Amino acid sequence: MARRSETAPAGPGWIEASTSGRLSKRAGLDRPGRGWYLTCWVRAAFLFVVPLILVGAGACRGQQVPERVAEGYLFEKGPYQGFYDGNGKLTRLLYDQNGDKKADVVMLFYPNGRPRQIEADTDFDGKIDHWQYYSESGALEKEGFSRGGGAQPDTWQYFDVKGHVIRREIDEKGDGKIDRIENIQDGRVVAVGIDSDGDGKIERWQTWVGGRVVSEELDTDGDGISDRRLRYGANGHLVGMDILNARSTKVAAPAPAIAR
């Protein structure tokens, strides 16, 4: 098992491995529902805690190959425990925030030292409820939440290279299937696809402007082609309906995927 050295200095690579700089870019995003409160919690924790545990892990770097341990439990003194490969590179880092000897944050690393995956238990109930995945260059690619408190994510959001949310996939029924997809531009929803009957097919395609739905196309016969268009006024009330011909097709969002 890897042991800590309390006097060994942290190497220069630990600053690069910190996620605090990237996480702070999402402060102005639209966050409906409980899931985005969790983002704030994890961001605050990572801003102040992750740099400290990375430095701590650097200080505990040793040459031994770690033994296999039960997932999520810490068997060393202190709030963190690092695991290294045969070349001494950090591969996995556990952090225990509340002192119960069970990891509240688990970080996996690429060979270049950058974070690859982060899982967190933000409410200390013993279940992971927040997931983050990074590219090898260090950019956050997607982030998952368990808004309903389950063991699997029910919301995923995806980021562009600048760290902006561009897409959100939501399992509103908790059955493991994505039934709402939101496309996002400049922090605002511009299109929404909805599977309202749980058959795995999108049959409602909404267009949003200025934070509200302005039109919605419906597939009422289940053939994958929209045949009705509803139009809404500024107050959200229905102002008209159009019958669409057979050449009109869906435009707002692709078919749903199984929640990961």
C-alpha angles and dihedrals in degrees: 000000000000113000129207126241109208093202105043111108123237115255124238092256094072094077090056091050093056116106096199096099094053097042093054092063093076098064096115100048125125106255114183116184136005095304093075092052085062090054090056091049094050093043091054091047093048094046092059106018108038096058088051095049092045090053089045091051090051089052091053096048113139138171098241122105107239121246119238110268135186110278117265100005127113120219098177130078117264133039098286139054126187131201124204138194125236091278093055095254118145110248103165135018128191124198125193110197101175099042098243092125091246120109115252092182126035119188126190121195139210117234088259090063098252121127114267101178135003126193123185140185099212099179098041095237092130095256128104110242104165128057131183130183125195136196119242088257090060101257119139107243105175140358130199134200137189100218092170094052095249129141092251129057117262095185131047127182126190130210137210123227090275093056097255120140109246102166139022127194119195133190098203096174097048093233096122094258126111108237101167128047122184124194113205134199125182091352096306132102112250102169137017131194118198133193098197099172099047097239093127094252128107110235101164123061118185129193116209129199126179094356098309138086112257100175141006129199118207134202101209099171100046098242095123093251124106113240103171132048122198119200123205132201128225091272091055094251121135110258102174150345130223128203107224125211124237092267094065112102137184116278110168108073142353126249116292124262130216111270111256 
